[in-house]
Amino acid sequence: MGANDGTTDLIERFLAGGRAFVKMHGLRNDFVIVDGRERPFRPDVSEIVWICDRHAGIGGDQLLVLERPRTPGSDVFLRILNVDGREVGMCGNATRCVAWLLMEETGRPDVVLETLAGRLRCVRTGPMSVAVNLGPIRTGWRDVPLSEPRDTLHLGLEAGPLRDPVAVNVGNPQVVFFVDDFDAVDIPAHAPAIQNDPLFPEQANVAVAQVLDDRTIRLQVWERPGLLTEACGSGACAAAAAARARKLIAANEVEVRMPGGTVRVTLLDDGSVVMDGEVAVAFAGRMPDPAAGSRSDVHSWSHSRPGP
């Protein structure tokens, strides 16, 4: 038997019994999506880390698992799992990607997703565009949450050039720093100290923003557990809300420009926020299913296959 015969056999076994997934991204904020509605999927921390690993696994900013809805009127319950295995309440771009899949599946123009942060209504705004209402922006110190009472509009934290942030909750804790020269800030050098400050018992996403004009903000976000992402939907909403709270802008509709692309954020009169942008399908396939033992097959094969 030639070396390639073993490889072909292994691939055929994965295609027959592996776990199906779809890889999507919203402005290069990328996700591995697994449907667990009929066949439950409960990966442990090591499996989540492995799936999200860009060298050993599929690679992604988060693992998303669809489950059956838990309340009437919802289409699905969405579990959002960070690369360290922690489950989080909200991710705007993840929500939009999953909503697009569900609208393709059902043919409907809108869907409602349940998350740990609440129910989110999503609507199709174009062939590959989805808007999501992320609900109200919360600004109370307990809501962020903070470990002690603080003025969330002027938090009193600093790290290098990052000073005087605004703290909000958009389904997850966000701290927004406004700077005059975006390109001069080394975000990875300074954001971790803020993210891990004891003031944030759940850590916080660290957003660095520059207001370009009344309707345009430039942004990049250092996200939990420690990633500089190409785009962050909830961070874009946090930056727009913080800018208006600080009276840096007056507009209700704001364009937020991030390295991965641009989203449109609308601040509604009822206090809620809507984020609209494009999504994309990268690829689909099947991953080795740890529950079926196929991941151990990969390990054995990769360490014993013949050389060229």
Protein Blocks (a to p, Z undefined) as FASTA:
>chain_A
ZZklmmmmmmmmmmmmmccdddddeehiacddddfklmccdddfklmmmmmpmklmnopa
bdcdddddfbehiabdcddddfkopacfbdfklmmmmmmmmmmmnopabdcdddfkbccd
dddfbfkbccddebjadfbfklmpccbdcdfklnopaehjbghiadddehiacdddddfb
lmlpcfklmmmmmmmgcklmnopaddddddfblmbccddddddfbiacfbdfklmmmmmm
mmmmnopafbfbdcdddfkbccdddddfkopacdddddddfbdcddddfknopmmmmmmm
mmmcccZZ
